[in-house]
């Protein structure tokens, strides 16, 4: 009887938790004094949606042109993520958020999903999408073009998933940059081209704190071409990365894939590199560069 009583108590609590999750809407036709709980009652700004969203909530964004948003110091959970998602295919962020120069900034916030945004032309030191101290987050189906620093940037982001994004024409640096001891990142099915520096850059970055090692990265199915410097895929301070089924071509003054140590705590090692297609242009360098101790437990085949 005791177990049955506990079950009767637990079921209403579970139902209440599920009912507490809300779906909010943002539209250029909205108003921040609205409830946000339907499209006719949508908020006007992305930041209003970010301000009210908590674990389990979804913020749906209609097509239109928006200033960016900053979401920080609030967490979702594995079962109740915080989701920012577009309704159509033309939700454009062309102004930075209220705190930083980034279009979307996720900071000190775990279990957050960002899905479907276009983020172009962030100024100064701005990134299209930035995530820092943000574990178990997802960035998917975004397009980031002509941003001052990078398309997508992450730091101290364990278990991040970055997939099906297009990151192009970054003015200073990279298409996608995973940094600062971010363990178990998955970067897959992205397209990076026209960036001033590297298509995909990984850096353990010991000087920023942490152990300076990115462990167990998975990098596959990416299309990387016409980037300007260093490499199609740059790996500094990684342990046991898995790199396969990437198409890498016409990256200028660059390698296809580079394994080395510069800022990371170790030289990248234990890499498994297979089934990639790498085409180096006449002004490029090596298909695969293995420097310092990067040969340790590294295999390259097919």
SEKOL-392938 format. One record per residue (C-alpha): residue in one letter; residue number from 1; x, y, z. Coordinates in Angstrom, 2 decimals, padded with zeros to 5 digits, m for minus. Layout:
BEGIN
+---------+-----+---------+---------+---------+
| residuo | num |       u |       v |       w |
+---------+-----+---------+---------+---------+
|       a | NUM |       X |       Y |       Z |
...
+---------+-----+---------+---------+---------+
END
This chain:
BEGIN
+---------+-----+---------+---------+---------+
| residuo | num |       u |       v |       w |
+---------+-----+---------+---------+---------+
|       x |   1 |  000.00 |  000.00 |  000.00 |
|       x |   2 |  002.89 |  002.36 |  000.76 |
|       x |   3 |  004.27 |  001.96 | m002.80 |
|       x |   4 |  000.84 |  002.53 | m004.31 |
|       x |   5 |  000.37 |  005.68 | m002.25 |
|       x |   6 |  003.73 |  006.99 | m003.41 |
|       x |   7 |  002.75 |  006.29 | m007.00 |
|       x |   8 | m000.50 |  008.23 | m006.59 |
|       x |   9 |  001.49 |  011.20 | m005.29 |
|       x |  10 |  004.18 |  010.97 | m007.99 |
|       x |  11 |  001.77 |  010.87 | m010.94 |
|       x |  12 |  000.14 |  014.26 | m010.25 |
|       x |  13 |  003.58 |  015.79 | m009.68 |
|       x |  14 |  004.77 |  014.43 | m013.04 |
|       x |  15 |  001.65 |  015.72 | m014.77 |
|       x |  16 |  002.13 |  019.14 | m013.21 |
|       x |  17 |  005.75 |  019.28 | m014.41 |
|       x |  18 |  004.71 |  018.41 | m017.96 |
|       x |  19 |  001.91 |  020.98 | m017.94 |
|       x |  20 |  004.27 |  023.71 | m016.74 |
|       x |  21 |  006.26 |  023.70 | m020.00 |
|       x |  22 |  005.21 |  026.59 | m022.25 |
|       x |  23 |  005.51 |  027.43 | m025.93 |
|       x |  24 |  006.15 |  031.10 | m026.65 |
|       x |  25 |  006.01 |  032.88 | m030.01 |
|       x |  26 |  008.01 |  035.80 | m031.41 |
|       x |  27 |  006.95 |  037.79 | m034.48 |
|       x |  28 |  007.66 |  041.13 | m036.14 |
|       x |  29 |  003.93 |  041.79 | m035.67 |
|       x |  30 |  004.12 |  041.06 | m031.93 |
|       x |  31 |  004.29 |  043.16 | m028.80 |
|       x |  32 |  006.33 |  042.47 | m025.68 |
|       x |  33 |  003.28 |  043.23 | m023.53 |
|       x |  34 |  001.49 |  040.22 | m025.06 |
|       x |  35 |  001.32 |  036.85 | m023.35 |
|       x |  36 |  003.49 |  035.28 | m026.06 |
|       x |  37 |  001.49 |  032.06 | m025.82 |
|       x |  38 |  000.11 |  032.11 | m029.38 |
|       x |  39 |  001.12 |  033.62 | m032.70 |
|       x |  40 | m001.55 |  036.36 | m032.48 |
|       x |  41 | m000.23 |  037.09 | m028.96 |
|       x |  42 |  003.46 |  036.86 | m029.95 |
|       x |  43 |  006.29 |  038.81 | m028.37 |
|       x |  44 |  008.07 |  041.35 | m030.54 |
|       x |  45 |  011.70 |  040.60 | m029.63 |
|       x |  46 |  013.81 |  037.50 | m029.29 |
|       x |  47 |  015.20 |  038.82 | m026.03 |
|       x |  48 |  011.74 |  038.81 | m024.47 |
|       x |  49 |  011.39 |  035.15 | m025.37 |
|       x |  50 |  014.82 |  034.43 | m023.88 |
|       x |  51 |  013.94 |  036.33 | m020.70 |
|       x |  52 |  010.82 |  034.29 | m019.96 |
|       x |  53 |  011.98 |  030.84 | m021.14 |
|       x |  54 |  012.88 |  028.22 | m018.51 |
|       x |  55 |  013.47 |  024.47 | m018.57 |
|       x |  56 |  010.99 |  022.69 | m020.83 |
|       x |  57 |  009.96 |  025.83 | m022.71 |
|       x |  58 |  010.10 |  026.36 | m026.48 |
|       x |  59 |  010.41 |  029.75 | m028.18 |
|       x |  60 |  009.12 |  029.63 | m031.76 |
|       x |  61 |  010.18 |  032.45 | m034.07 |
|       x |  62 |  008.26 |  033.53 | m037.18 |
|       x |  63 |  009.98 |  034.68 | m040.36 |
|       x |  64 |  011.21 |  038.27 | m040.10 |
|       x |  65 |  014.20 |  040.40 | m039.16 |
|       x |  66 |  015.37 |  040.60 | m035.55 |
|       x |  67 |  018.01 |  041.82 | m033.15 |
|       x |  68 |  019.83 |  038.97 | m031.44 |
|       x |  69 |  019.37 |  037.58 | m027.93 |
|       x |  70 |  021.33 |  036.57 | m024.86 |
|       x |  71 |  020.30 |  033.53 | m022.81 |
|       x |  72 |  022.33 |  032.90 | m019.68 |
|       x |  73 |  022.34 |  031.54 | m016.12 |
|       x |  74 |  019.33 |  029.27 | m016.71 |
|       x |  75 |  019.46 |  025.55 | m017.49 |
|       x |  76 |  017.26 |  023.06 | m019.20 |
|       x |  77 |  017.51 |  019.36 | m018.38 |
|       x |  78 |  017.93 |  016.21 | m020.43 |
|       x |  79 |  014.18 |  015.65 | m020.38 |
|       x |  80 |  013.19 |  019.33 | m020.53 |
|       x |  81 |  015.44 |  021.31 | m022.85 |
|       x |  82 |  015.11 |  025.02 | m023.56 |
|       x |  83 |  014.47 |  025.30 | m027.31 |
|       x |  84 |  014.79 |  028.33 | m029.61 |
|       x |  85 |  013.43 |  027.31 | m033.01 |
|       x |  86 |  012.26 |  029.04 | m036.17 |
|       x |  87 |  008.84 |  028.34 | m037.63 |
|       x |  88 |  009.73 |  029.02 | m041.26 |
|       x |  89 |  013.02 |  029.37 | m043.15 |
|       x |  90 |  013.63 |  033.14 | m043.05 |
|       x |  91 |  014.10 |  034.25 | m039.45 |
|       x |  92 |  017.08 |  036.59 | m039.86 |
|       x |  93 |  019.17 |  038.06 | m037.05 |
|       x |  94 |  021.09 |  041.02 | m038.49 |
|       x |  95 |  021.72 |  043.00 | m035.28 |
|       x |  96 |  023.67 |  041.83 | m032.27 |
|       x |  97 |  022.11 |  040.99 | m028.92 |
|       x |  98 |  021.82 |  043.34 | m025.95 |
|       x |  99 |  025.02 |  042.39 | m024.09 |
|       x | 100 |  027.59 |  041.16 | m026.62 |
|       x | 101 |  028.22 |  041.61 | m030.34 |
|       x | 102 |  027.01 |  038.06 | m031.04 |
|       x | 103 |  023.75 |  037.29 | m032.76 |
|       x | 104 |  022.90 |  034.47 | m030.34 |
|       x | 105 |  024.76 |  034.08 | m027.05 |
|       x | 106 |  024.16 |  031.06 | m024.79 |
|       x | 107 |  026.20 |  031.36 | m021.59 |
|       x | 108 |  026.24 |  029.45 | m018.30 |
|       x | 109 |  023.24 |  027.53 | m019.62 |
|       x | 110 |  023.02 |  023.76 | m020.21 |
|       x | 111 |  020.61 |  021.72 | m022.36 |
|       x | 112 |  019.72 |  024.47 | m024.83 |
|       x | 113 |  018.79 |  023.92 | m028.50 |
|       x | 114 |  019.18 |  026.58 | m031.20 |
|       x | 115 |  017.53 |  025.56 | m034.48 |
|       x | 116 |  017.04 |  027.21 | m037.84 |
|       x | 117 |  018.24 |  030.82 | m037.51 |
|       x | 118 |  020.00 |  032.95 | m040.10 |
|       x | 119 |  022.64 |  035.12 | m038.40 |
|       x | 120 |  024.53 |  037.53 | m040.65 |
|       x | 121 |  026.93 |  040.43 | m040.29 |
|       x | 122 |  027.65 |  040.55 | m036.57 |
|       x | 123 |  030.04 |  043.48 | m035.90 |
|       x | 124 |  033.23 |  044.03 | m033.90 |
|       x | 125 |  034.22 |  040.75 | m032.25 |
|       x | 126 |  030.81 |  039.17 | m032.86 |
|       x | 127 |  030.04 |  035.54 | m033.66 |
|       x | 128 |  026.92 |  034.30 | m035.34 |
|       x | 129 |  026.18 |  031.83 | m032.52 |
|       x | 130 |  028.28 |  031.72 | m029.34 |
|       x | 131 |  028.02 |  029.14 | m026.55 |
|       x | 132 |  030.28 |  029.29 | m023.46 |
|       x | 133 |  030.05 |  027.19 | m020.29 |
|       x | 134 |  027.10 |  025.48 | m021.92 |
|       x | 135 |  026.98 |  021.67 | m021.77 |
|       x | 136 |  024.67 |  019.30 | m023.69 |
|       x | 137 |  023.64 |  022.05 | m026.09 |
|       x | 138 |  022.65 |  021.73 | m029.76 |
|       x | 139 |  023.08 |  024.08 | m032.71 |
|       x | 140 |  021.45 |  022.86 | m035.90 |
|       x | 141 |  020.12 |  024.09 | m039.24 |
|       x | 142 |  021.56 |  027.59 | m038.81 |
|       x | 143 |  023.14 |  029.77 | m041.49 |
|       x | 144 |  025.87 |  032.19 | m040.37 |
|       x | 145 |  027.40 |  034.49 | m042.97 |
|       x | 146 |  029.88 |  037.38 | m042.91 |
|       x | 147 |  030.19 |  037.58 | m039.14 |
|       x | 148 |  033.16 |  039.47 | m037.73 |
|       x | 149 |  034.82 |  036.57 | m035.88 |
|       x | 150 |  033.25 |  033.16 | m036.55 |
|       x | 151 |  030.03 |  031.55 | m037.64 |
|       x | 152 |  029.69 |  029.31 | m034.56 |
|       x | 153 |  031.97 |  029.54 | m031.51 |
|       x | 154 |  031.99 |  027.36 | m028.39 |
|       x | 155 |  034.07 |  027.33 | m025.21 |
|       x | 156 |  033.91 |  024.88 | m022.29 |
|       x | 157 |  030.97 |  023.09 | m023.91 |
|       x | 158 |  030.99 |  019.39 | m023.09 |
|       x | 159 |  028.77 |  017.11 | m025.18 |
|       x | 160 |  027.81 |  019.77 | m027.69 |
|       x | 161 |  026.16 |  018.80 | m030.99 |
|       x | 162 |  026.73 |  021.04 | m034.03 |
|       x | 163 |  024.98 |  019.74 | m037.15 |
|       x | 164 |  023.52 |  020.77 | m040.51 |
|       x | 165 |  024.77 |  024.36 | m040.29 |
|       x | 166 |  026.22 |  026.56 | m043.04 |
|       x | 167 |  029.01 |  028.87 | m041.83 |
|       x | 168 |  030.50 |  031.14 | m044.47 |
|       x | 169 |  032.66 |  034.22 | m045.06 |
|       x | 170 |  033.75 |  034.86 | m041.46 |
|       x | 171 |  035.75 |  038.07 | m041.67 |
|       x | 172 |  038.52 |  037.31 | m039.16 |
|       x | 173 |  038.59 |  033.63 | m038.29 |
|       x | 174 |  036.78 |  030.35 | m038.73 |
|       x | 175 |  033.53 |  028.83 | m039.86 |
|       x | 176 |  033.10 |  026.73 | m036.70 |
|       x | 177 |  035.44 |  026.97 | m033.69 |
|       x | 178 |  035.24 |  024.48 | m030.76 |
|       x | 179 |  037.56 |  025.55 | m027.93 |
|       x | 180 |  038.55 |  025.36 | m024.27 |
|       x | 181 |  038.51 |  021.76 | m023.06 |
|       x | 182 |  035.17 |  020.96 | m024.68 |
|       x | 183 |  034.93 |  017.18 | m024.39 |
|       x | 184 |  032.90 |  014.86 | m026.62 |
|       x | 185 |  031.80 |  017.41 | m029.22 |
|       x | 186 |  030.00 |  016.10 | m032.31 |
|       x | 187 |  030.41 |  018.26 | m035.41 |
|       x | 188 |  028.66 |  016.71 | m038.40 |
|       x | 189 |  027.01 |  017.48 | m041.74 |
|       x | 190 |  028.03 |  021.16 | m041.72 |
|       x | 191 |  029.17 |  023.26 | m044.68 |
|       x | 192 |  031.99 |  025.79 | m044.18 |
|       x | 193 |  033.40 |  027.87 | m047.03 |
|       x | 194 |  034.82 |  031.29 | m047.78 |
|       x | 195 |  036.03 |  031.87 | m044.22 |
|       x | 196 |  039.16 |  033.96 | m043.78 |
|       x | 197 |  040.91 |  031.28 | m041.74 |
|       x | 198 |  039.91 |  027.66 | m041.07 |
|       x | 199 |  036.73 |  025.77 | m041.91 |
|       x | 200 |  036.59 |  023.78 | m038.64 |
|       x | 201 |  038.99 |  024.72 | m035.83 |
|       x | 202 |  039.44 |  022.78 | m032.58 |
|       x | 203 |  041.70 |  024.11 | m029.79 |
|       x | 204 |  042.11 |  022.73 | m026.26 |
|       x | 205 |  043.55 |  026.13 | m025.23 |
|       x | 206 |  045.33 |  025.35 | m021.94 |
|       x | 207 |  045.88 |  029.05 | m021.17 |
|       x | 208 |  042.11 |  029.55 | m020.82 |
|       x | 209 |  041.85 |  027.04 | m017.95 |
|       x | 210 |  040.65 |  023.47 | m017.76 |
|       x | 211 |  042.85 |  020.58 | m018.81 |
|       x | 212 |  043.59 |  022.04 | m022.26 |
|       x | 213 |  042.43 |  018.84 | m023.99 |
|       x | 214 |  039.39 |  018.17 | m026.16 |
|       x | 215 |  038.63 |  014.47 | m025.73 |
|       x | 216 |  036.67 |  012.12 | m028.00 |
|       x | 217 |  035.55 |  014.57 | m030.68 |
|       x | 218 |  033.55 |  013.17 | m033.60 |
|       x | 219 |  033.87 |  015.09 | m036.87 |
|       x | 220 |  032.13 |  013.63 | m039.90 |
|       x | 221 |  030.07 |  014.30 | m042.98 |
|       x | 222 |  031.25 |  017.92 | m043.29 |
|       x | 223 |  031.80 |  019.86 | m046.53 |
|       x | 224 |  034.76 |  022.23 | m046.19 |
|       x | 225 |  036.14 |  024.30 | m049.07 |
|       x | 226 |  037.55 |  027.64 | m050.22 |
|       x | 227 |  038.75 |  028.71 | m046.78 |
|       x | 228 |  041.76 |  030.99 | m046.58 |
|       x | 229 |  044.41 |  029.83 | m044.07 |
|       x | 230 |  045.76 |  027.03 | m041.89 |
|       x | 231 |  043.56 |  024.02 | m042.71 |
|       x | 232 |  040.19 |  022.67 | m043.66 |
|       x | 233 |  040.12 |  020.97 | m040.23 |
|       x | 234 |  042.59 |  022.23 | m037.58 |
|       x | 235 |  043.11 |  020.12 | m034.42 |
|       x | 236 |  045.25 |  021.49 | m031.56 |
|       x | 237 |  045.28 |  019.53 | m028.32 |
|       x | 238 |  042.78 |  016.75 | m029.08 |
|       x | 239 |  042.76 |  013.24 | m027.67 |
|       x | 240 |  041.25 |  010.37 | m029.65 |
|       x | 241 |  039.30 |  012.35 | m032.25 |
|       x | 242 |  037.31 |  010.45 | m034.87 |
|       x | 243 |  037.44 |  012.15 | m038.31 |
|       x | 244 |  035.69 |  010.50 | m041.25 |
|       x | 245 |  033.58 |  010.99 | m044.39 |
|       x | 246 |  034.50 |  014.66 | m044.77 |
|       x | 247 |  034.94 |  016.32 | m048.17 |
|       x | 248 |  037.76 |  018.89 | m047.99 |
|       x | 249 |  038.95 |  020.78 | m051.07 |
|       x | 250 |  040.42 |  024.02 | m052.39 |
|       x | 251 |  041.47 |  025.39 | m049.00 |
|       x | 252 |  044.19 |  027.92 | m049.80 |
|       x | 253 |  047.55 |  028.30 | m048.01 |
|       x | 254 |  046.37 |  025.39 | m045.93 |
|       x | 255 |  046.40 |  021.70 | m045.12 |
|       x | 256 |  043.39 |  019.49 | m045.53 |
|       x | 257 |  043.62 |  018.19 | m041.93 |
|       x | 258 |  046.24 |  019.33 | m039.40 |
|       x | 259 |  047.14 |  017.55 | m036.12 |
|       x | 260 |  049.50 |  019.51 | m033.86 |
|       x | 261 |  050.09 |  021.30 | m030.55 |
|       x | 262 |  050.15 |  025.07 | m030.19 |
|       x | 263 |  047.78 |  026.22 | m027.43 |
|       x | 264 |  046.50 |  022.80 | m026.39 |
|       x | 265 |  048.00 |  020.84 | m023.46 |
|       x | 266 |  049.07 |  018.01 | m025.77 |
|       x | 267 |  049.77 |  017.43 | m029.41 |
|       x | 268 |  046.66 |  015.92 | m030.96 |
|       x | 269 |  047.01 |  012.13 | m030.74 |
|       x | 270 |  045.05 |  008.92 | m030.97 |
|       x | 271 |  043.28 |  010.22 | m034.07 |
|       x | 272 |  041.32 |  007.88 | m036.32 |
|       x | 273 |  041.19 |  009.47 | m039.79 |
|       x | 274 |  039.45 |  007.50 | m042.52 |
|       x | 275 |  037.21 |  007.70 | m045.61 |
|       x | 276 |  037.87 |  011.43 | m046.13 |
|       x | 277 |  038.33 |  013.01 | m049.56 |
|       x | 278 |  040.98 |  015.75 | m049.53 |
|       x | 279 |  041.91 |  017.77 | m052.62 |
|       x | 280 |  044.68 |  020.35 | m052.16 |
|       x | 281 |  044.86 |  023.32 | m054.57 |
|       x | 282 |  048.10 |  024.49 | m056.15 |
|       x | 283 |  048.50 |  027.19 | m053.46 |
|       x | 284 |  047.77 |  024.73 | m050.65 |
|       x | 285 |  050.13 |  022.60 | m048.56 |
|       x | 286 |  049.69 |  019.03 | m047.32 |
|       x | 287 |  046.66 |  016.77 | m047.45 |
|       x | 288 |  047.19 |  015.66 | m043.84 |
|       x | 289 |  049.79 |  017.26 | m041.56 |
|       x | 290 |  050.95 |  015.21 | m038.53 |
|       x | 291 |  053.29 |  017.26 | m036.31 |
|       x | 292 |  055.25 |  016.72 | m033.12 |
|       x | 293 |  053.75 |  013.78 | m031.20 |
|       x | 294 |  050.56 |  013.65 | m033.24 |
|       x | 295 |  051.60 |  010.26 | m034.65 |
|       x | 296 |  051.02 |  008.60 | m031.26 |
|       x | 297 |  048.22 |  006.02 | m031.64 |
|       x | 298 |  047.03 |  007.83 | m034.80 |
|       x | 299 |  045.83 |  005.85 | m037.80 |
|       x | 300 |  045.03 |  007.14 | m041.28 |
|       x | 301 |  043.38 |  004.93 | m043.88 |
|       x | 302 |  041.07 |  004.79 | m046.92 |
+---------+-----+---------+---------+---------+
END
